[in-house]
Amino acid sequence: MQESKIFFSTELLIWYEGAKRDLPWRRHRDPYYIWVSEIMLQQTRVDTVIPYFQRFIERFPTVTALSEAPEEDVLKCWEGLGYYSRARNLQAAATQVVERHGGIVPDNKAEVSALKGVGPYTTGAILSIAFNRPEPAVDGNVMRVLSRYFMIEEDIMKTGTRTLMEELAAELIPQGRASDFNQALMELGALICTPKSPQCLICPVMARCTGRLEGAEERLPVKTKAKPPGPAMDRLAAELAGAGVIARPEGAMMNAEHTFSHIHWNLRVFRFAAEVPGTTSRGVPDAARLNSASTSGFAQMAAVAESTAGYETAGDAGDVGVTGSTGSTAEYRWITRQDMDKLAFPNVFLKILNSYFQ
C-alpha cells in the first residue's frame, strides 16, 4: 500500500508539471483570487468560470472592494453563474475578513473555515494552494480518483467515507508540495479520470490503479442517487393554494433549454395571470394594486416553469418550488422590463423574460 501511495504522488506531480492548464487564478498565489475561483467553480465548469472570474476580479480587485460594493453590483457581476447564495456568502465573508483580519485572508484553518460559505473543501483549497499548507481538499473529482485508484467501494455520499478520503488525501501530500499536489489531483479528475469513459490509457497512475486492474473503473465511485423531486406543477399547485394566491393559467408560453452542472434541462414555461382587479394587458397586474394586495399573497408569483431533467444530486440545483405564507422569508415582487438592467438572472431566465417582454 505504501509503495502505491508513493507511486501515485510522484507520478501525479510529474504529469501535472507538463499537463496543467494555464488558468488565470493559477498565475498568482493571492488567496483572495484562489478563494473567488473556488467558490465560482462549485457546480460550474472551468471554461464557464474563466470570463466570470476575470470580470469579477477586475470589478472587485480586493477583499475590501468586494466588501464595500453594493450587493446588487455583486449579483449582477455574478449573473449567469447560478446559485446566487454563493455570491452573497462570498461578499458576507469578505466583510468578515475586513472586520476581523484587516482585509487580509487568514492562513489559519479555524479562521478560514469560520468564514461564511467556506466549507471543508474550500478551506483546504485556500490553505494548500495559496499558503502551501498540507491540508486535503476533497471534492467530487478527488473522491472519484481515490475511489478508483485505491478500489474504495464505500458510498461517497456518506460522511464516514468523506472522512476516510480526507485522511487518505492528507497522507498522499508530499512534503512541501501541497499546493501543486492538490491542484494536480483536481486536474487529474477533471481531465483524465472523468465520471464517464475515463482515459485510463493516458493516465499517469494507471499502472497501479486497482480499480482499472479489477475492471471496476466505470462503476466507481459508489454513489447513492438522491430521490428525484415530484412533478414541478403538482408542487406549484399545492404551494399556490397554501399561499392563497389566485392565479389563472393562460397556457404554455415557450420552451427553453438549459445546461447546468452537467444536467440538461428541458423547460416548458407557462404564463399565469393573477386574479387581481385592475390587471393590465397580458395578465400583468398594476404595480400599485399588487403592492397593496401583497399582504393577501397575490404578489407571490409571476411565472412558473415545469422542467423535465435527470436529477443526480439533491440540494439547491434540484429544488423546485414556490414560497408563500408558509414561513419562508423569501420575498417576491412583480418586475418591469427596466428592472432587468439592474437585477441578476440566470441565462435561461433572461431568455424567458426577454421573450415575454418583447
C-alpha positions in Angstrom: 0.0 0.0 0.0 2.8 2.5 0.9 4.5 1.8 -2.4 1.3 2.5 -4.3 0.9 5.8 -2.4 4.4 7.0 -3.1 4.0 6.0 -6.8 0.7 7.9 -7.0 2.1 11.1 -5.6 5.3 11.0 -7.5 3.8 10.2 -10.9 1.0 12.6 -10.4 3.3 15.6 -9.8 5.5 14.7 -12.8 2.4 14.6 -15.0 1.0 17.8 -13.7 4.1 19.8 -14.5 3.6 19.1 -18.2 -0.2 18.9 -18.4 -1.6 21.6 -16.1 -3.8 24.2 -17.7 -3.0 27.9 -17.8 -5.8 29.2 -15.7 -6.0 32.9 -14.5 -6.2 32.0 -10.8 -3.1 29.8 -11.1 -0.9 32.8 -12.2 -1.0 34.1 -8.7 -0.8 32.8 -5.1 -3.2 35.5 -4.0 -5.5 33.8 -1.5 -8.4 36.1 -2.5 -8.1 35.1 -6.1 -8.0 31.4 -5.2 -10.9 31.8 -2.9 -13.1 33.5 -5.5 -12.2 30.9 -8.1 -13.0 28.0 -5.8 -16.4 29.5 -5.0 -17.2 30.0 -8.7 -16.0 26.5 -9.6 -18.6 24.9 -7.3 -21.0 23.1 -9.6 -19.7 25.1 -12.6 -17.3 24.2 -15.5 -13.9 25.7 -15.7 -14.5 27.1 -19.2 -17.6 28.9 -18.0 -15.9 30.3 -14.9 -12.8 31.9 -16.6 -14.5 35.0 -18.1 -16.7 35.5 -15.0 -13.6 35.3 -12.8 -11.7 37.9 -14.9 -14.6 40.3 -14.8 -15.2 39.8 -11.1 -11.6 40.4 -10.2 -11.5 43.5 -12.4 -14.6 44.9 -10.8 -13.7 43.8 -7.2 -9.9 43.5 -7.1 -9.5 43.2 -3.4 -11.4 41.8 -0.4 -12.2 45.3 0.7 -13.5 46.3 -2.6 -15.9 43.3 -2.6 -17.0 44.0 1.0 -17.8 47.6 0.2 -19.6 47.0 -3.1 -23.5 47.3 -3.3 -24.9 43.8 -3.2 -26.8 44.4 -6.5 -23.5 45.1 -8.2 -22.0 41.8 -7.0 -25.1 39.8 -8.1 -25.1 41.5 -11.5 -21.5 40.6 -12.0 -22.4 37.0 -11.0 -25.3 36.9 -13.4 -25.4 33.6 -15.3 -23.3 31.6 -12.9 -26.3 30.5 -10.8 -26.5 29.6 -7.2 -26.6 33.2 -6.2 -26.2 32.3 -2.5 -22.6 31.7 -3.3 -22.1 35.4 -4.3 -24.0 36.6 -1.2 -22.0 34.4 1.1 -18.7 35.4 -0.6 -19.5 39.1 0.0 -20.5 38.4 3.6 -17.3 36.5 4.2 -15.3 39.4 2.6 -16.9 41.7 5.2 -15.8 39.2 7.9 -12.2 39.3 6.6 -12.2 43.1 6.7 -13.7 43.4 10.1 -11.8 40.5 11.8 -8.5 40.4 9.9 -7.9 43.8 8.4 -8.8 42.8 4.9 -6.1 40.0 4.8 -7.3 36.5 4.1 -6.2 34.5 7.1 -3.9 31.4 6.9 -5.3 29.7 9.9 -7.6 26.7 9.4 -10.0 27.7 12.1 -10.3 31.3 10.9 -10.7 30.3 7.3 -13.4 27.7 8.0 -15.3 30.2 10.1 -15.9 32.4 7.0 -19.4 32.3 5.7 -19.9 29.8 2.8 -16.5 28.3 3.3 -16.7 24.5 3.9 -14.0 21.9 4.4 -13.1 21.6 0.7 -12.8 25.3 0.2 -10.8 25.7 3.4 -8.4 23.0 2.3 -8.1 24.5 -1.2 -7.3 28.0 0.1 -4.8 26.8 2.7 -3.0 24.4 0.4 -3.0 26.3 -2.9 -2.3 29.8 -1.5 -0.2 29.0 1.5 1.2 25.6 0.7 -0.2 24.1 3.9 -0.6 20.3 3.9 -4.4 20.3 4.1 -6.5 18.0 1.9 -9.0 19.5 -0.5 -11.5 16.7 -1.2 -14.3 17.3 -3.7 -16.2 15.0 -6.1 -13.3 14.8 -8.6 -10.9 13.9 -5.9 -13.2 11.2 -4.4 -13.6 9.7 -7.8 -9.9 9.4 -8.4 -9.1 8.0 -5.0 -12.1 5.6 -5.2 -10.7 4.1 -8.4 -7.0 4.1 -7.6 -7.4 2.5 -4.2 -10.6 0.5 -5.0 -12.7 2.1 -2.3 -16.2 0.7 -2.6 -17.8 2.7 0.2 -20.6 5.1 -0.7 -19.0 8.5 -1.2 -22.3 10.2 -0.1 -21.7 9.0 3.4 -19.9 11.2 5.9 -17.7 8.4 7.0 -16.4 7.8 3.5 -15.6 11.5 3.0 -13.6 11.4 6.3 -11.7 8.4 5.0 -11.0 10.2 1.8 -9.7 13.3 3.6 -7.4 11.3 5.7 -6.1 9.4 2.7 -5.6 12.6 0.7 -3.7 14.1 3.5 -1.3 11.1 3.7 -0.6 11.4 0.0 0.6 15.1 0.1 4.4 15.1 -0.4 6.3 17.4 2.0 6.5 20.9 0.7 4.3 20.3 -2.4 0.7 20.7 -1.0 -0.2 23.4 -3.5 0.9 21.6 -6.6 -0.3 18.2 -5.4 -3.9 19.2 -4.6 -4.2 21.1 -7.9 -2.7 18.0 -9.7 -5.3 15.8 -8.0 -8.1 18.1 -9.1 -6.7 18.3 -12.6 -6.5 14.5 -13.0 -10.1 14.2 -12.1 -11.2 16.9 -14.4 -9.1 15.9 -17.5 -8.4 12.1 -17.3 -10.3 10.3 -14.5 -13.7 11.7 -15.7 -17.1 10.4 -14.5 -17.8 8.6 -17.7 -15.3 6.9 -20.1 -12.1 7.7 -18.1 -9.0 7.9 -20.3 -7.1 5.1 -18.4 -4.6 4.5 -21.2 -3.1 8.0 -20.8 -3.4 8.2 -17.0 -0.1 8.8 -15.3 -1.0 6.4 -12.4 -2.7 3.6 -14.5 0.0 1.0 -13.7 -1.1 0.7 -10.1 -4.7 1.8 -10.3 -6.5 -1.0 -8.5 -9.9 -0.1 -10.0 -8.6 -0.3 -13.5 -6.8 -3.6 -12.9 -10.0 -5.0 -11.5 -12.1 -3.7 -14.4 -14.1 -1.6 -11.9 -13.3 2.0 -13.1 -16.7 2.5 -14.8 -18.7 1.6 -11.7 -16.6 3.5 -9.2 -17.1 5.6 -7.2 -20.1 4.1 -5.4 -22.7 6.9 -5.1 -26.3 6.6 -3.8 -28.6 8.5 -6.1 -30.9 11.0 -4.5 -34.7 10.6 -4.9 -35.9 12.9 -7.6 -38.4 15.6 -6.6 -42.0 15.3 -7.6 -43.5 17.0 -10.6 -43.0 20.7 -10.5 -46.6 21.6 -11.5 -48.0 19.4 -8.7 -45.8 21.1 -6.2 -46.6 24.5 -7.6 -50.4 23.9 -7.3 -50.1 22.9 -3.7 -47.9 25.9 -2.8 -50.2 28.4 -4.6 -53.2 27.0 -2.8 -51.4 27.2 0.5 -50.3 30.8 -0.1 -53.8 31.9 -1.1 -52.7 33.0 -4.5 -55.4 33.0 -7.1 -53.7 32.7 -10.5 -55.3 31.8 -13.8 -53.1 29.7 -16.2 -53.1 31.1 -19.7 -51.4 28.2 -21.3 -47.9 27.4 -22.5 -45.7 30.4 -23.3 -42.5 28.8 -24.7 -39.9 26.0 -24.5 -36.4 26.6 -23.3 -33.2 24.6 -22.9 -30.6 25.0 -20.2 -27.4 23.0 -19.4 -26.1 23.5 -15.9 -23.9 21.3 -13.6 -23.7 18.6 -16.3 -27.5 18.3 -16.4 -29.5 19.2 -19.5 -32.9 20.8 -18.6 -35.8 20.9 -21.0 -38.1 23.7 -19.7 -41.7 24.3 -20.6 -42.7 27.8 -19.5 -46.3 28.7 -18.7 -47.9 32.1 -18.3 -50.1 32.7 -15.3 -52.4 35.7 -14.8 -53.0 37.0 -11.3 -56.7 37.3 -10.5 -56.4 40.8 -9.1 -58.8 43.7 -10.1 -57.1 46.3 -12.3 -54.9 43.9 -14.3 -53.2 45.3 -17.4 -52.7 43.6 -20.7 -51.1 40.2 -20.8 -52.2 39.5 -17.3 -49.6 41.7 -15.5 -51.3 43.4 -12.6 -51.0 47.1 -11.9 -47.9 47.6 -9.7 -49.7 49.8 -7.1 -52.6 47.4 -6.8 -50.2 44.5 -6.5 -48.2 46.2 -3.7 -51.4 46.8 -1.8 -52.5 43.3 -2.3 -49.2 41.7 -1.4 -50.4 41.0 2.2 -53.0 38.7 0.8 -50.4 36.7 -1.1 -51.4 37.9 -4.6 -47.9 39.2 -5.4 -46.1 36.0 -4.6 -45.7 34.6 -8.1 -45.2 36.0 -11.6 -44.3 32.9 -13.6 -43.6 29.2 -13.3 -41.6 26.7 -15.4 -42.1 23.0 -15.5 -38.9 21.1 -16.1 -38.1 17.5 -17.1 -34.5 16.5 -16.4 -32.3 13.8 -14.8 -31.7 14.6 -11.2 -28.3 13.5 -10.0 -27.9 15.2 -6.6 -30.1 16.8 -4.0 -29.7 20.4 -3.0 -30.2 23.8 -4.5 -30.0 22.7 -8.1 -32.7 20.1 -7.6 -35.2 22.2 -5.7 -38.3 23.4 -7.4 -41.0 25.2 -5.6 -42.7 28.4 -4.7 -42.7 30.2 -1.3 -45.8 31.6 0.1 -47.2 32.2 3.5 -45.9 29.0 4.9 -42.9 30.5 6.8 -40.3 31.3 4.1 -38.6 34.6 4.4 -38.1 34.9 0.6 -39.8 37.8 -1.0 -41.3 38.0 -4.5 -42.4 41.1 -6.5 -43.5 41.9 -10.0 -40.9 43.4 -12.3 -40.9 45.5 -15.4 -38.5 45.4 -18.4 -36.5 48.2 -16.9 -35.8 46.2 -13.8 -33.8 43.6 -15.8 -31.0 46.1 -16.3 -30.4 46.2 -12.5 -31.3 42.7 -11.3 -29.3 39.5 -11.8 -30.9 36.5 -13.5 -29.6 33.1 -14.7 -29.2 32.9 -18.5 -32.2 30.7 -19.1 -34.4 33.2 -17.2 -33.0 36.1 -19.3 -34.1 34.2 -22.4 -37.6 33.6 -21.0 -38.0 37.2 -19.7 -36.7 38.8 -22.9 -39.2 36.7 -24.9 -42.0 37.7 -22.5 -41.3 41.5 -22.7 -40.9 41.6 -26.5 
